[in-house]
Amino acid sequence: MWLRRTAVCAMVVPLAFLVFRDAPVRLGAPENATAKQAAPAGAPRPAIVSRAQWHADESMVKEDAVYTGTVKAVFVHHTGHTNRYDCADAPKMLRAMEEMHVRGEGWDDIGYNFVVDRCGTIYEGRAGGVGRSVRGAHTTGFNAHSVGIAALGTFGPGVPVPKALIEGIAKVGAWKLDRAVDPQGFVRMVSTNDDSVYERGEVVHLHAVAGHRDTFQTYCPGEALYAALPAVRAEMAGLRDVKR
């Protein structure tokens, strides 16, 4: 099928001109207005820099969070930023990304559930409660029952992927993923949007830890980070073996 649009999250451009087109524009009504707390985690909760700590502008958030139940899949992205940033500047970069997602793209909040910088620091992305399953705006057709984790940077062919970044993605992924799901296995998902590479209602079997390109016409998360996904899966599986 022909897609109606193409994501550009792999494009390398100055921060002020970054445009992120890897998600639907708006979120609908909650699937469950009385959403319960998330199921027990499969790994320990990692340290997370909260929205309050990176000074997110909560006045820009347009709608309440939508909760979708346990996380069945992890989708890995990259943000398209330069890799030459100082990790101390990550909060400022997140604030600029929040503004671009909301005021530039018209979304209701930052699209990703979590963002990890090259030093391995994990940041809360979309608002709604870190310990609950919040539907993001990161993987068209598969935003429900998934978590979107974005690597801050651009990871095209030959770009080194820092070990700390792999570990950071694995930590938050192992914690959020349903404990019944094998990080190195596959999961059954159903597309909810024809703008995915799969038609709405189509049943697909994806890696439990997948790249954005697995469901959308995009280079995201970049050749180098995509090639590192087996290492992310292995790291996640190892974290599941840690006694809690």
Secondary structure as UniProt FT lines:
FT   TURN            9..10
FT   HELIX           15..17
FT   TURN            33..34
FT   TURN            51..55
FT   HELIX           58..60
FT   STRAND          73..78
FT   HELIX           87..89
FT   HELIX           90..99
FT   HELIX           100..104
FT   STRAND          114..116
FT   TURN            118..119
FT   STRAND          122..124
FT   TURN            130..131
FT   TURN            140..141
FT   TURN            144..145
FT   STRAND          146..151
FT   TURN            157..158
FT   HELIX           163..176
FT   STRAND          177..178
FT   TURN            179..180
FT   TURN            183..184
FT   STRAND          186..190
FT   TURN            194..195
FT   TURN            200..201
FT   STRAND          203..207
FT   STRAND          209..211
FT   HELIX           212..214
FT   TURN            220..221
FT   HELIX           223..227
FT   HELIX           229..240
//
